[in-house]
Amino acid sequence: MAKIALSIRTNSGSKIKDAQTGSKIDLETSIPWASLADKVFQITFKPYFMNQEVVLSFCEPAEIQQLNSLYRNINQVTDVLSFNAIGNTSVDLFKFEDLVDKPDADPEDAALGDVIICVQKAQLQAKEQNKTLKDELAMLFVHGLLHLLGYDHESREEAIEMFKLQELVLNHKFEVRESQFDASF
């Protein structure tokens, strides 16, 4: 079972209001974070990541903008960032497989990485898309986990694969048409 370590660094604390429903949700308990992570690992067929710790952080816009600027050279607020503990490319992920294959290595000692979500950005996106905040947060977490596992959406082909997996995890009907992906990828 996935291990999720929560870090909540928002002015509102762990309880936030869903603009769509008006109800308060608890970031710690309202969404089954570990179950979502387990689904990601099962669907991606990467069982060697199953027992790794993922740090899930919720932060304010200023913090995620600073991280986005520092690590991606994009000075704007984003919804989710992922930082793999051993690197952010597919090549780096092979190092992880080498690590856990060593006879004296304990695979449970390795952390997979961090997923950082900007709660206010998630609230805005949920409202714009007429979704609940819980649904938006779950989607952002799954999206971030897929990035930790080496998936990306830089090309159209990568995007189709990543978003298909994302939808499978979230148990929605998957219907992505190639026309949804333009030349911006």
C-alpha positions as CSV (number, residue, x, y, z in Angstrom):
1,M,0.0,0.0,0.0
2,A,1.3,3.5,-0.9
3,K,2.5,5.6,2.0
4,I,1.3,9.2,1.7
5,A,2.8,11.9,4.0
6,L,0.7,15.0,4.0
7,S,2.0,18.6,4.3
8,I,-0.5,21.3,4.5
9,R,0.8,24.9,4.2
10,T,-2.3,27.0,3.5
11,N,-3.7,29.9,5.4
12,S,-7.0,28.0,5.7
13,G,-5.4,24.9,7.2
14,S,-6.7,21.5,6.3
15,K,-10.4,22.4,6.0
16,I,-11.3,24.4,2.9
17,K,-14.6,25.4,1.3
18,D,-15.7,23.9,-2.0
19,A,-17.1,26.8,-4.1
20,Q,-19.4,24.4,-6.1
21,T,-21.1,22.7,-3.2
22,G,-20.5,25.2,-0.4
23,S,-19.4,22.4,1.9
24,K,-16.1,22.2,3.7
25,I,-13.8,19.4,2.9
26,D,-10.9,18.2,5.0
27,L,-7.7,17.8,2.8
28,E,-6.5,15.1,5.1
29,T,-9.5,12.8,5.2
30,S,-12.0,13.7,2.5
31,I,-10.1,12.0,-0.4
32,P,-8.6,8.5,-0.2
33,W,-5.1,9.6,-1.2
34,A,-3.4,6.2,-0.6
35,S,-6.1,4.3,-2.5
36,L,-5.7,6.7,-5.5
37,A,-2.0,6.2,-5.4
38,D,-2.4,2.4,-5.3
39,K,-4.7,2.6,-8.4
40,V,-2.0,4.6,-10.2
41,F,0.6,2.0,-9.4
42,Q,-1.7,-0.9,-10.4
43,I,-2.8,0.7,-13.7
44,T,0.7,1.7,-14.8
45,F,2.1,-1.8,-14.0
46,K,5.0,-0.4,-12.0
47,P,4.6,-2.5,-8.8
48,Y,8.1,-1.7,-7.6
49,F,6.7,1.8,-6.7
50,M,3.8,0.4,-4.7
51,N,5.3,0.8,-1.3
52,Q,7.2,4.0,-1.7
53,E,6.4,7.2,0.2
54,V,4.9,10.1,-1.6
55,V,4.8,13.5,0.0
56,L,1.6,15.3,-0.9
57,S,1.7,19.0,-0.1
58,F,-0.9,21.7,-0.3
59,C,0.3,25.3,-0.6
60,E,-0.5,28.9,-1.3
61,P,-0.1,30.5,-4.8
62,A,3.0,32.4,-3.8
63,E,4.9,29.2,-2.8
64,I,4.0,27.2,-6.0
65,Q,4.8,30.2,-8.2
66,Q,8.3,30.5,-6.5
67,L,8.9,26.7,-7.1
68,N,7.6,26.9,-10.6
69,S,10.0,29.8,-11.3
70,L,13.0,28.2,-9.6
71,Y,12.7,24.7,-11.1
72,R,10.9,25.3,-14.4
73,N,11.7,28.9,-15.2
74,I,8.0,29.7,-15.5
75,N,7.2,32.6,-13.2
76,Q,3.5,32.0,-12.7
77,V,1.1,30.1,-10.5
78,T,0.5,26.5,-11.5
79,D,-1.9,23.9,-10.2
80,V,0.4,21.0,-9.5
81,L,4.2,20.3,-9.5
82,S,5.9,17.0,-9.1
83,F,9.5,16.4,-7.9
84,N,10.8,12.9,-8.3
85,A,13.2,11.9,-5.5
86,I,15.7,10.5,-7.9
87,G,15.2,12.7,-10.9
88,N,12.5,13.7,-13.3
89,T,13.2,11.8,-16.5
90,S,12.5,8.2,-17.6
91,V,16.3,7.5,-17.5
92,D,16.4,8.5,-13.9
93,L,13.6,6.0,-13.1
94,F,15.8,3.2,-14.3
95,K,18.2,4.1,-11.5
96,F,15.4,3.4,-9.1
97,E,14.9,-0.1,-10.5
98,D,18.7,-0.7,-10.1
99,L,18.5,0.5,-6.5
100,V,15.7,-1.8,-5.5
101,D,17.3,-4.8,-7.3
102,K,20.5,-4.6,-5.1
103,P,20.5,-7.4,-2.5
104,D,21.3,-5.1,0.4
105,A,18.8,-2.4,-0.6
106,D,15.4,-2.1,1.2
107,P,13.0,-0.8,-1.5
108,E,10.8,0.6,1.3
109,D,13.5,3.0,2.3
110,A,13.3,4.9,-1.0
111,A,10.9,7.8,-1.4
112,L,9.2,8.3,-4.8
113,G,8.9,12.0,-4.6
114,D,6.7,15.0,-3.9
115,V,3.4,16.2,-5.4
116,I,2.6,19.8,-4.6
117,I,-0.9,21.2,-5.2
118,C,-2.0,24.8,-5.1
119,V,-5.3,24.7,-3.3
120,Q,-6.5,28.2,-4.6
121,K,-5.6,27.3,-8.2
122,A,-7.5,24.0,-7.8
123,Q,-10.5,25.9,-6.4
124,L,-10.6,28.2,-9.4
125,Q,-10.2,25.4,-11.9
126,A,-12.9,23.4,-10.3
127,K,-15.3,26.3,-10.4
128,E,-14.4,27.1,-14.1
129,Q,-15.0,23.4,-15.1
130,N,-18.1,23.0,-12.9
131,K,-16.4,20.2,-10.9
132,T,-16.3,19.6,-7.2
133,L,-13.1,20.6,-5.5
134,K,-12.6,17.0,-4.4
135,D,-12.7,15.8,-8.0
136,E,-10.2,18.5,-9.0
137,L,-7.8,17.7,-6.2
138,A,-8.0,14.0,-6.9
139,M,-7.2,14.6,-10.6
140,L,-4.3,16.8,-9.8
141,F,-2.9,14.2,-7.4
142,V,-3.2,11.5,-10.0
143,H,-1.6,13.8,-12.6
144,G,1.3,14.5,-10.3
145,L,1.8,10.8,-9.5
146,L,1.9,10.0,-13.2
147,H,4.7,12.6,-13.7
148,L,6.6,11.0,-10.8
149,L,6.4,7.7,-12.6
150,G,7.9,9.2,-15.8
151,Y,4.8,10.1,-17.8
152,D,4.6,13.4,-19.5
153,H,2.5,15.3,-22.0
154,E,5.1,17.2,-24.0
155,S,4.1,15.5,-27.3
156,R,0.6,14.5,-28.5
157,E,1.4,10.8,-28.2
158,E,2.7,11.3,-24.6
159,A,-0.4,13.4,-23.7
160,I,-2.8,10.7,-25.1
161,E,-1.1,8.0,-23.0
162,M,-0.9,10.1,-19.8
163,F,-4.4,11.4,-19.9
164,K,-5.8,8.0,-20.8
165,L,-4.1,6.6,-17.7
166,Q,-5.3,9.5,-15.6
167,E,-8.9,8.9,-16.7
168,L,-8.6,5.1,-16.0
169,V,-7.5,5.8,-12.5
170,L,-10.2,8.3,-11.9
171,N,-12.8,5.7,-13.2
172,H,-14.3,8.0,-15.8
173,K,-15.2,6.9,-19.3
174,F,-12.1,7.5,-21.5
175,E,-13.0,9.3,-24.7
176,V,-10.1,11.4,-26.0
177,R,-10.2,12.4,-29.6
178,E,-6.9,13.3,-31.3
179,S,-8.5,16.6,-32.3
180,Q,-8.4,17.6,-28.6
181,F,-4.6,17.8,-28.9
182,D,-3.3,20.6,-31.0
183,A,0.2,21.5,-32.1
184,S,1.0,23.1,-28.8
185,F,2.3,19.8,-27.5
